[in-house]
Amino acid sequence: RGNRKLDHFKNSIELKNVSFQYANADESAIKNISISFPKGQMVALVGASGSGKSTLIDLLPALRIPSRGSITIDGLELNQYSLATIRSAIAYAPQNPQIFDGTVENHIQYGKPDASEEEIQQAAKLSGAEEFINNLPNGYHTHLGEDAVNLSGGQRQRLDLARALVRNAAILILDEPTSNLDAESEDKFKQALIRIRNETETSIIIVAHRLAGIADADNIIVLDKGSVESQGT
């Protein structure tokens, strides 16, 4: 409901004593959580199904409002910013990317319809998609077909990461990005994340079930039954 505009933040996003309880639920889905997402760092949220990872992520774009506690960006309460600019500052890549019938360029442009050719190619380079795109029959103008069935799982994931990156958003949220990938594809995706962290100021938040895919994160937060069980490298 605020009127401040959020583009990029300077320091961190802070959750302070945050709890959230669903309507008619007996207990809170997340309980008294205090964590930080520093600018330009890679933070991983790890935990079993039902640990509260998705609920916590939903709080950042204000899809849900905390029952208790506060969320601040650079010290200002989230509700001081406009909802539209909060959501435009977040790019999201799901576990199973949905790729529509169109060209490679079309899919990347879903992230930013007015993206220039240079911006599209830079996003593809950052995501690790550039090499396989250049090997396609017509490069960026190759027609993919519905759901890009001719691409491997790893290629589809890196292509969709390029779609998220072309927005140059302050925050990149990745939901189980490597859960369906083989070891080689997972390694390429991890290399892309390290490249994004080193070459941009984007803050990366990864939701994961297992530790193997996020060993390079700056901070790993382990959730259990809605609470922070432990955190560290």
Buried (B, 14 or more C-beta within 10 A) or exposed (E): EBEEEBEEBEEBBBBBEBBBBEEEEEEBBBBBBEBBBBBBBBBBBBBEEEBBBBBBBBBBBBEBEBBEBBBBBEEEEBBEBBBEBBBBBBBBBBEEBEBEEBBBBBBBBBBBEEBEEEBBBBBBBBBBBBEBBEEBEEBBEBBBEEBBEEBBBBBBBBBBBBBBBBBBBBBBBBBBBBBBBEEEBBBBBBEBBEBBBEEBEBBBBBBBBEEEBBEBBBBBBBBBBBBBEEBEE
